[in-house]
Amino acid sequence: MTGAPRERLALGVLAKLPLFQQVSRQHFTQVVQNARTLYYRRGQFVARRGEPAPGLLAVAYGMVKLTLQGAGGAERVLRLVGPSQTFGEVALFRRQPLALDAVAVVDTGLVLVPAQTLLALIESDAHFARGLVASLCQRLHAMVTDFEATAMHGATERLAAYLQSLAASPQAASVTLPAAKKLIAARLGMTKETFSRALRELARDGLVAVAGRNIALLDRERLAHAGRGTEIDLHQSRGAAAS
């Protein structure tokens, strides 16, 4: 890919990120000029644990999984990063090696903004600095929520909450799973078999309908209750509604 198409790709990806929405035109132009485009095949490491973090990475297309490797090769998927999402922000503040592996789930294109470029932007643009802090706080909140779900909730509750999180709006009637069920199961801290069983349970109770990766959300209110673990007896609820 030649220089001009690479720059257009970087411009298109970075312009969509909320992080850069309030940045001045001059500063944003500098960010785009310093950005690099990177391409990875399915299964290829984007970065390995113990390596220095290069900067902010934004997904143009494809998907990256952030993982930890346990004893015996067991893998814990901490996050799935899709188009117009970012990772690597911690590199701006911690001069320590990466604490996890980043692996391309499918053929993936990334835009890398070097740490030095963003550090300079923090110094010169207060809007960007505030936006970055807000982004990191949101990421921390998501991590706490994930930990709570894994520690306190069962598989069905975790899956219900995850399906809710995929919905683009409170009125959305369906969602599409962004990756294979096995990978999403790993992301939710369960086996593929447990994931399939939980999905069948939600379908049996009339909360969703499944067609491959497409999931119709038939009852958003009850699905939300299921995700919080507050709807105890789904069968009794169905019987009361029928009567």
C-alpha positions as CSV (number, residue, x, y, z in Angstrom):
1,M,0.0,0.0,0.0
2,T,1.5,3.4,-1.0
3,G,1.9,6.4,1.2
4,A,-1.3,8.2,0.2
5,P,-3.7,5.2,0.8
6,R,-2.0,4.5,4.1
7,E,-2.5,8.1,5.2
8,R,-6.1,8.0,4.1
9,L,-6.6,4.8,6.1
10,A,-5.1,6.4,9.2
11,L,-7.2,9.5,8.7
12,G,-10.4,7.5,8.3
13,V,-9.8,5.4,11.4
14,L,-8.5,8.2,13.8
15,A,-11.2,10.6,12.8
16,K,-13.8,8.2,14.1
17,L,-12.3,7.9,17.5
18,P,-14.0,10.0,20.3
19,L,-10.5,10.5,21.6
20,F,-9.7,12.9,18.8
21,Q,-13.1,14.6,18.3
22,Q,-12.1,17.8,20.2
23,V,-8.5,18.0,19.0
24,S,-7.6,21.0,16.9
25,R,-7.2,20.5,13.1
26,Q,-3.5,21.4,13.4
27,H,-2.8,18.9,16.1
28,F,-4.9,16.2,14.5
29,T,-3.0,16.6,11.2
30,Q,0.3,16.0,13.1
31,V,-1.1,12.9,14.6
32,V,-2.2,11.5,11.2
33,Q,1.2,12.3,9.7
34,N,3.1,10.5,12.5
35,A,0.7,7.5,12.4
36,R,1.7,4.2,10.9
37,T,-0.4,1.4,9.4
38,L,0.3,-2.2,10.3
39,Y,-1.1,-5.5,8.9
40,Y,-1.3,-8.9,10.6
41,R,-2.4,-12.3,9.4
42,R,-4.8,-14.4,11.4
43,G,-3.0,-15.8,14.5
44,Q,-0.1,-13.5,14.2
45,F,1.2,-11.7,17.3
46,V,0.7,-8.0,17.3
47,A,2.6,-7.6,20.5
48,R,3.9,-10.1,23.1
49,R,4.0,-9.9,26.8
50,G,7.3,-8.5,28.1
51,E,7.9,-6.3,25.0
52,P,7.9,-2.5,25.1
53,A,4.5,-1.0,24.3
54,P,4.7,1.1,21.1
55,G,1.8,3.5,21.6
56,L,-1.9,3.7,20.8
57,L,-3.2,1.1,18.5
58,A,-6.6,1.5,16.7
59,V,-8.2,-1.3,14.8
60,A,-9.1,-0.4,11.2
61,Y,-10.6,-3.8,10.3
62,G,-10.4,-7.3,11.8
63,M,-10.1,-8.0,15.5
64,V,-7.4,-8.4,18.1
65,K,-7.6,-10.4,21.3
66,L,-5.8,-9.4,24.4
67,T,-4.8,-12.5,26.4
68,L,-2.9,-13.9,29.3
69,Q,-1.4,-17.3,29.1
70,G,-1.7,-19.5,32.2
71,A,-0.1,-22.7,33.3
72,G,-0.2,-25.5,30.8
73,G,-1.0,-23.1,27.9
74,A,-4.5,-22.1,29.2
75,E,-5.6,-18.9,27.7
76,R,-7.6,-16.1,29.4
77,V,-9.1,-13.6,26.9
78,L,-9.3,-10.3,28.6
79,R,-10.7,-8.2,25.8
80,L,-11.7,-8.4,22.1
81,V,-10.8,-5.2,20.2
82,G,-12.8,-4.6,17.0
83,P,-13.0,-1.8,14.4
84,S,-12.8,1.7,15.7
85,Q,-11.6,0.5,19.1
86,T,-8.2,1.1,20.7
87,F,-5.7,-0.5,23.0
88,G,-2.2,0.2,24.3
89,E,-3.1,3.5,26.0
90,V,-1.2,2.4,29.1
91,A,2.0,2.8,27.1
92,L,1.7,6.6,27.5
93,F,2.1,6.5,31.3
94,R,4.0,3.3,32.1
95,R,7.5,2.7,30.9
96,Q,7.1,-1.0,31.6
97,P,6.8,-4.0,29.2
98,L,3.4,-5.2,28.1
99,A,1.6,-7.3,30.6
100,L,-0.4,-9.4,28.0
101,D,-0.3,-10.7,24.5
102,A,-2.1,-9.1,21.6
103,V,-3.0,-11.5,18.8
104,A,-4.9,-11.0,15.5
105,V,-8.1,-13.1,15.5
106,V,-8.5,-12.6,11.7
107,D,-6.5,-10.7,9.1
108,T,-6.3,-7.3,10.7
109,G,-5.3,-3.8,9.9
110,L,-4.1,-1.4,12.6
111,V,-3.2,2.3,12.9
112,L,-0.3,2.9,15.4
113,V,0.1,6.4,16.9
114,P,3.5,6.4,18.6
115,A,3.6,7.1,22.3
116,Q,5.8,10.2,21.8
117,T,3.3,11.8,19.5
118,L,0.5,11.4,22.0
119,L,2.6,12.6,24.9
120,A,3.3,15.8,23.0
121,L,-0.4,16.1,22.3
122,I,-1.2,15.7,26.0
123,E,1.2,18.6,26.8
124,S,-0.4,20.9,24.1
125,D,-4.1,20.1,24.0
126,A,-6.2,20.0,27.2
127,H,-9.2,18.6,25.4
128,F,-7.3,15.6,24.3
129,A,-5.8,15.1,27.8
130,R,-9.3,15.1,29.4
131,G,-10.6,12.8,26.7
132,L,-7.8,10.4,27.3
133,V,-8.4,10.3,31.1
134,A,-12.1,9.7,30.5
135,S,-11.2,6.8,28.1
136,L,-8.9,5.2,30.7
137,C,-11.5,5.6,33.4
138,Q,-14.1,4.0,31.2
139,R,-11.7,1.1,30.5
140,L,-11.1,0.7,34.3
141,H,-14.8,0.6,35.0
142,A,-15.3,-2.1,32.3
143,M,-12.5,-4.2,33.9
144,V,-14.2,-3.9,37.3
145,T,-17.5,-4.9,35.7
146,D,-15.9,-7.9,34.0
147,F,-14.3,-9.0,37.3
148,E,-17.6,-8.7,39.1
149,A,-19.4,-10.7,36.5
150,T,-16.8,-13.5,36.5
151,A,-16.6,-13.6,40.3
152,M,-20.3,-13.1,41.2
153,H,-22.4,-14.3,38.3
154,G,-23.1,-17.6,36.6
155,A,-22.6,-18.3,33.0
156,T,-26.1,-17.5,31.9
157,E,-26.0,-14.2,33.7
158,R,-22.7,-13.3,32.1
159,L,-24.0,-14.1,28.7
160,A,-27.2,-12.1,29.1
161,A,-25.2,-9.1,30.2
162,Y,-22.8,-9.5,27.3
163,L,-25.6,-9.7,24.8
164,Q,-27.0,-6.5,26.3
165,S,-23.6,-4.8,25.9
166,L,-23.5,-5.6,22.2
167,A,-26.8,-3.8,21.5
168,A,-26.3,-0.5,19.8
169,S,-29.2,1.2,21.6
170,P,-31.8,0.3,24.2
171,Q,-34.3,-0.3,21.4
172,A,-32.1,-2.6,19.4
173,A,-33.9,-5.8,18.4
174,S,-30.9,-7.9,17.5
175,V,-27.1,-8.2,17.8
176,T,-24.4,-10.0,15.9
177,L,-21.7,-11.9,17.7
178,P,-18.4,-10.3,16.7
179,A,-16.4,-13.5,16.8
180,A,-16.7,-17.3,16.9
181,K,-18.6,-18.7,19.9
182,K,-15.5,-20.4,21.2
183,L,-13.6,-17.1,21.4
184,I,-16.5,-15.2,23.0
185,A,-16.8,-18.1,25.5
186,A,-13.2,-17.6,26.4
187,R,-13.8,-13.9,26.7
188,L,-16.6,-14.6,29.2
189,G,-14.5,-17.0,31.2
190,M,-16.4,-20.2,30.2
191,T,-16.0,-23.2,27.8
192,K,-17.7,-23.3,24.4
193,E,-20.0,-26.0,25.8
194,T,-21.1,-23.9,28.7
195,F,-21.6,-20.9,26.4
196,S,-23.9,-23.0,24.1
197,R,-25.8,-24.3,27.1
198,A,-26.4,-20.8,28.5
199,L,-27.5,-19.6,25.0
200,R,-30.0,-22.4,24.7
201,E,-31.3,-21.6,28.2
202,L,-31.9,-18.0,27.2
203,A,-33.6,-19.1,24.0
204,R,-35.7,-21.7,25.8
205,D,-37.0,-19.0,28.2
206,G,-38.0,-16.7,25.4
207,L,-35.4,-14.0,25.9
208,V,-33.5,-14.6,22.6
209,A,-33.7,-16.4,19.3
210,V,-30.5,-17.7,17.7
211,A,-29.6,-17.9,14.0
212,G,-25.9,-18.6,13.7
213,R,-24.1,-15.4,15.0
214,N,-27.3,-13.4,14.7
215,I,-29.1,-13.1,18.0
216,A,-32.6,-11.6,18.2
217,L,-33.3,-10.0,21.5
218,L,-36.9,-10.9,22.1
219,D,-37.4,-9.5,25.6
220,R,-34.9,-6.7,26.5
221,E,-36.3,-6.1,29.9
222,R,-36.1,-9.7,31.1
223,L,-32.7,-10.0,29.4
224,A,-31.5,-7.1,31.5
225,H,-32.8,-8.7,34.7
226,A,-31.2,-11.9,33.8
227,G,-27.9,-10.1,33.2
228,R,-28.1,-8.7,36.7
229,G,-29.2,-11.9,38.3
230,T,-32.4,-10.4,39.5
231,E,-34.9,-12.5,37.6
232,I,-34.9,-15.7,39.7
233,D,-37.7,-17.8,38.2
234,L,-38.0,-17.3,34.5
235,H,-40.5,-20.2,34.1
236,Q,-42.8,-18.7,36.7
237,S,-42.6,-15.4,35.0
238,R,-43.6,-16.9,31.7
239,G,-46.5,-18.7,33.3
240,A,-47.8,-15.5,34.9
241,A,-47.6,-13.7,31.6
242,A,-49.5,-16.4,29.8
243,S,-52.4,-16.4,32.4
